[in-house]
Amino acid sequence: MISLVLSGKGAKKKMLFGKKKSVAGLDIGSSSVKMVELDGKPNSLNLVSLGFENLPDDTIIDGQIMELNTVSDVIKNVCVNSGVSADRVVTGVSGHSVIVKNILLPAMSTDELEESIDWHAEEHIPYDLADVNLDYQVTGNTQDSTNVLIAACKRDRIDNIRQAVQLAGKEPAIIDVDTFALQNCYEYNYQPDDSQVVTLLNIGASTMNVNIVKGMRSLFTRDITVGGSQFTDVLQRSLGLSYQQAEAIKRGVSQAVEGVEETAIEPLISNVTEIVAMEIQKTFDFYRATTEDTSTVVQKILISGGGSKLQGLAADLSARLDIPVEVLDPFRSIKVDSRKFDPDYLSEIMPEMAVAVGLAMRGVI
């Protein structure tokens, strides 16, 4: 499990161990707020509560919370409506303010790495270290080298999120990285062996997180400013629809709008899908160009996020990239009481809950 901490208990360079109590996962996306609460043992987790609520347009722009009170009110509503009892939350960050790098260093002791990590990080982070929160994790050792995963986020972005959470009456116990929360969710639910290479693709409203993972090791990450809102926008502009009508068509609701022919919709959706596929392919090409491990080949793509709910997207991406594409199930290995959680509703929001599930795991694993 990746245990990077950009802010909160154990922040800076101390890793977290042991069970955390009364901690919920809070995913503040650009278009919605998702919250998940888990309990149980590390190898046997139960879903306690979950909540989902959309945010008004332009509440969050480019990852920056513009309306703190609005976001905090939505967090409060989600907690009340879903029965979240935790006072502390684990939330995450993504986008251009977050820098993630895999770096290769000479073999060294834990103390030597602790003393020198800032100096090494300066070579890879395009911000003054005084302006960021930084953490790292050793991902592998050989006799001659140490593989280190580093992550940094601008402090003003972290402060922005912390304010919204605190205004909602919650304590931000940990601020994590969305990409690695999703990876933790994948690891728990799919238990990959060391030979499995997958790409985790989280398609949010405005940002797409890409993480190439081998076994339980992140090889390469990238955040791309393409998301589900591009599909909605092109349908609105080209067909003269409202936001609600465009969203319904995007998700395949039959006869969502009278007078709109399927033949007019398909090329618009296809054009944006092509952009998404091109960005994924560019990520693969860039990884291959910058790694010495030429034998690693992505075997499967697992998609999540609200943008992944586009009808037929998995099959379309699979055809364009010639790789199997599936929707990631964040509850695949988590016990869910069907008497408490409506299976149809859970199935509907499942793709959007993956990051929140990964964040919630930090409270119990």
C-alpha positions in Angstrom: 0.0 0.0 0.0 1.4 3.4 -0.9 1.5 5.6 2.2 2.5 9.0 0.9 1.3 11.9 3.2 1.3 15.4 1.8 -0.3 16.9 4.9 -1.8 15.7 8.2 -0.7 13.3 10.9 2.6 11.8 9.9 3.2 14.4 7.3 6.5 15.3 5.7 8.5 12.0 5.8 7.0 9.7 8.4 4.9 6.8 7.2 1.7 5.7 8.8 1.3 2.3 10.5 -1.4 0.7 12.5 -5.2 1.0 12.5 -6.8 4.4 12.3 -10.2 4.8 13.9 -13.2 7.0 12.8 -11.6 8.2 9.5 -13.6 8.6 6.3 -12.4 9.0 2.8 -13.4 12.3 1.2 -12.9 12.9 -2.6 -13.5 16.5 -3.5 -13.8 16.5 -7.3 -14.3 19.4 -9.7 -18.0 18.5 -10.1 -19.0 16.4 -7.0 -18.1 15.4 -3.5 -17.8 11.7 -2.6 -17.4 10.2 0.8 -16.8 6.6 2.0 -16.5 5.1 5.5 -15.1 1.6 6.0 -14.4 -0.6 9.0 -13.1 -4.1 9.7 -9.7 -5.7 9.5 -7.1 -5.0 6.8 -8.0 -8.2 4.9 -11.7 -8.0 5.5 -13.3 -4.5 5.0 -16.9 -3.6 5.3 -18.8 -0.6 3.8 -20.2 1.5 6.6 -21.5 4.5 4.7 -21.1 6.3 1.5 -22.4 9.6 0.1 -22.4 11.5 -3.2 -23.5 15.0 -4.1 -22.9 17.2 -7.1 -21.3 20.6 -6.8 -22.6 23.7 -8.6 -20.8 24.8 -11.8 -17.5 26.7 -11.3 -17.3 25.9 -7.6 -13.9 24.4 -8.3 -11.8 25.6 -11.3 -8.4 23.9 -12.2 -8.4 22.1 -8.9 -8.7 25.3 -6.9 -11.8 25.7 -4.6 -13.3 29.0 -5.6 -16.3 28.8 -3.2 -15.2 27.5 0.1 -18.6 27.9 1.8 -20.4 26.1 -1.0 -18.0 23.1 -0.9 -18.1 22.9 2.9 -21.9 22.9 2.8 -21.9 20.1 0.3 -19.5 18.1 2.5 -21.9 18.7 5.5 -24.9 17.5 3.4 -23.1 14.4 2.3 -22.2 13.5 5.9 -25.7 14.1 7.2 -27.5 12.3 4.3 -25.2 9.3 4.3 -24.8 8.9 8.1 -21.0 9.4 8.1 -20.0 9.5 11.8 -16.2 10.0 11.4 -14.9 13.4 12.6 -11.6 13.0 10.7 -11.2 12.5 6.9 -8.5 11.6 4.5 -8.8 13.6 1.3 -6.6 13.9 -1.8 -5.2 16.2 -4.4 -4.4 15.9 -8.1 -3.7 18.1 -11.1 -0.9 20.5 -12.1 -0.1 21.5 -8.5 0.9 17.9 -7.7 4.3 16.5 -8.9 5.0 12.8 -8.7 8.3 11.3 -9.8 10.0 7.9 -9.6 13.7 8.5 -9.1 16.7 6.2 -9.0 19.3 6.9 -6.3 22.5 5.2 -5.3 22.1 2.6 -2.6 21.9 4.2 0.8 20.6 3.7 4.3 17.3 5.0 5.6 19.1 7.8 7.6 21.1 8.8 4.6 18.0 9.0 2.4 16.2 11.0 5.1 19.0 13.5 5.2 19.4 13.9 1.4 15.9 13.6 0.1 15.3 17.4 -0.2 18.5 17.8 -2.2 17.5 15.0 -4.6 13.9 16.3 -4.8 15.1 19.8 -5.9 16.3 18.2 -9.2 12.8 16.9 -10.0 10.3 19.4 -8.6 9.8 22.7 -10.5 8.8 24.6 -7.4 10.8 26.1 -4.5 10.7 23.4 -1.8 9.7 26.1 0.7 6.4 26.3 -1.2 5.5 22.6 -1.2 4.7 19.7 1.1 6.9 16.8 0.2 6.8 13.1 1.0 8.6 10.0 -0.4 8.5 6.2 -0.2 11.1 3.6 -1.1 9.7 1.3 -3.7 12.7 -1.0 -4.2 16.3 -1.7 -3.4 19.2 -3.4 -5.1 22.8 -3.7 -4.1 23.7 -0.6 -6.1 20.5 1.5 -6.1 17.4 2.7 -4.3 14.1 3.3 -6.1 12.2 6.2 -4.5 8.7 7.6 -5.3 8.4 11.2 -4.4 5.3 13.4 -4.3 5.0 17.1 -3.7 2.1 19.6 -3.8 2.0 23.4 -3.5 1.1 24.4 0.0 -1.5 27.0 -1.0 -3.5 24.1 -2.7 -3.3 22.0 0.4 -4.3 25.0 2.6 -7.3 25.6 0.3 -8.6 22.0 0.7 -7.9 22.0 4.5 -10.0 25.2 4.9 -13.0 23.7 3.1 -12.8 20.5 5.2 -12.5 22.4 8.5 -15.4 24.7 7.6 -17.5 21.6 7.2 -16.6 20.7 10.8 -14.2 17.8 9.9 -10.5 17.4 10.6 -8.3 16.6 7.6 -6.2 13.8 9.2 -4.3 13.2 5.9 -4.0 14.8 2.5 -3.0 12.2 0.0 -2.6 12.0 -3.7 -5.7 10.9 -5.7 -3.6 8.8 -8.1 -2.2 6.7 -5.2 -5.6 6.4 -3.4 -6.9 4.8 -6.6 -3.9 2.5 -6.7 -4.5 1.4 -3.1 -8.2 0.7 -4.0 -7.0 -1.4 -7.0 -4.4 -3.3 -5.0 -6.9 -4.3 -2.3 -9.7 -5.3 -4.6 -7.7 -7.1 -7.3 -4.6 -8.4 -5.5 -2.3 -8.2 -8.5 0.8 -10.4 -8.7 4.2 -8.9 -9.6 3.9 -9.8 -13.3 0.6 -7.9 -13.9 0.9 -4.5 -15.6 -2.2 -2.4 -15.7 -3.0 1.3 -16.4 -5.4 2.9 -13.8 -7.3 5.6 -15.6 -9.5 7.9 -13.4 -11.6 10.1 -15.7 -12.9 13.0 -13.7 -14.9 16.0 -15.0 -11.9 18.0 -15.9 -8.8 15.9 -15.2 -7.7 12.4 -16.1 -5.3 10.7 -13.8 -3.1 8.0 -15.4 -1.0 5.5 -13.4 0.9 2.6 -15.0 1.3 0.0 -12.3 3.3 -3.3 -12.2 2.2 -5.5 -9.4 1.9 -3.0 -6.6 4.6 -0.6 -7.9 3.7 2.6 -9.6 5.9 3.0 -12.7 4.7 6.2 -14.2 1.9 8.8 -13.5 0.5 11.7 -15.4 -2.4 14.1 -14.9 -4.1 15.2 -18.1 -6.5 18.1 -18.5 -9.1 16.1 -20.3 -12.2 14.8 -18.7 -15.9 13.9 -18.9 -16.9 17.5 -19.1 -15.5 17.7 -22.7 -18.1 15.2 -23.8 -20.9 17.2 -22.2 -19.6 20.5 -23.6 -19.4 19.3 -27.2 -22.9 17.9 -27.1 -24.2 21.2 -25.6 -22.5 23.4 -28.1 -23.1 21.3 -31.2 -26.7 20.2 -30.5 -27.9 23.3 -28.6 -28.7 21.2 -25.5 -28.9 22.0 -21.8 -26.3 20.6 -19.4 -28.8 18.1 -18.1 -29.9 17.0 -21.6 -26.2 16.6 -22.7 -25.4 14.6 -19.6 -28.3 12.2 -20.2 -27.3 11.6 -23.8 -23.7 11.1 -22.8 -24.7 8.3 -20.4 -26.9 6.6 -22.9 -30.3 7.5 -21.5 -32.6 6.5 -24.4 -34.8 9.2 -25.9 -33.3 11.8 -23.5 -34.0 14.6 -26.0 -36.7 14.5 -28.7 -35.6 15.4 -32.2 -31.9 14.5 -31.7 -30.7 11.8 -34.1 -28.2 9.1 -33.0 -26.3 9.9 -36.2 -25.6 13.4 -35.0 -24.4 12.2 -31.5 -22.0 9.5 -32.5 -19.4 11.5 -34.4 -19.3 14.1 -31.6 -18.7 11.5 -28.9 -16.2 9.7 -31.2 -14.1 12.9 -31.6 -13.6 13.4 -27.9 -13.0 9.7 -27.3 -10.2 9.9 -29.9 -8.6 12.7 -27.9 -8.8 10.6 -24.8 -7.3 7.6 -26.6 -4.5 9.8 -28.1 -3.6 11.1 -24.6 -3.4 7.6 -23.2 -1.2 6.5 -26.1 1.1 9.5 -25.7 1.5 8.5 -22.0 2.5 5.0 -23.0 4.9 6.3 -25.6 6.5 8.8 -23.2 6.9 6.1 -20.6 8.6 3.7 -23.0 10.9 6.6 -24.2 12.0 7.3 -20.6 12.5 3.9 -19.1 15.2 1.2 -19.6 12.6 -1.5 -18.8 11.6 -2.1 -22.5 10.0 -5.5 -21.7 7.1 -4.0 -19.6 3.9 -3.9 -21.7 0.5 -2.7 -20.4 -1.9 -5.7 -20.3 -5.1 -4.0 -19.3 -6.7 -0.6 -18.6 -9.0 -0.2 -15.6 -11.2 2.9 -15.9 -13.0 4.8 -13.1 -14.4 8.2 -12.4 -17.6 9.9 -13.6 -16.2 10.2 -17.2 -15.9 6.4 -17.4 -19.7 6.2 -17.3 -20.0 7.3 -20.9 -21.9 4.5 -22.7 -19.6 2.3 -24.7 -16.4 4.1 -23.6 -14.6 0.9 -22.4 -15.2 -0.9 -25.7 -14.3 2.1 -27.8 -11.0 2.7 -26.0 -10.2 -1.0 -26.2 -10.7 -1.0 -30.0 -8.6 2.2 -30.5 -5.7 1.1 -28.2 -5.9 -2.6 -28.8 -5.9 -3.3 -25.1 -8.6 -4.9 -22.9 -10.4 -2.1 -21.0 -12.7 -2.7 -18.0 -14.5 -0.6 -15.4 -12.7 -0.8 -12.0 -15.0 -2.1 -9.3 -14.0 -0.4 -6.0 -16.3 -2.8 -3.9 -15.1 -6.0 -5.5 -13.5 -7.3 -2.3 -15.4 -5.2 0.2 -18.4 -6.6 2.0 -21.5 -4.6 1.2 -24.8 -5.2 3.0 -27.5 -5.1 0.3 -30.2 -4.4 2.9 -28.5 -1.2 3.8 -27.1 -0.1 0.3 -29.4 -0.3 -2.7 -27.5 -2.4 -5.3 -28.9 -0.5 -8.2 -27.8 2.9 -6.8 -24.4 1.4 -5.8 -23.9 0.1 -9.4 -24.8 3.6 -10.8 -22.3 5.5 -8.7 -19.6 2.7 -8.4 -17.2 4.2 -11.0 -17.1 7.5 -9.2 -16.4 6.1 -5.8 -13.0 4.5 -6.4 -10.8 7.3 -5.2 -13.0 7.8 -2.1 -12.7 4.1 -1.3 -8.9 4.3 -1.6 -8.8 7.3 0.6 -11.0 5.6 3.2 -8.6 2.6 3.3 -6.0 4.8 4.9 -8.2 4.8 8.0 -8.3 1.0 8.4 -5.2 -0.4 6.7 
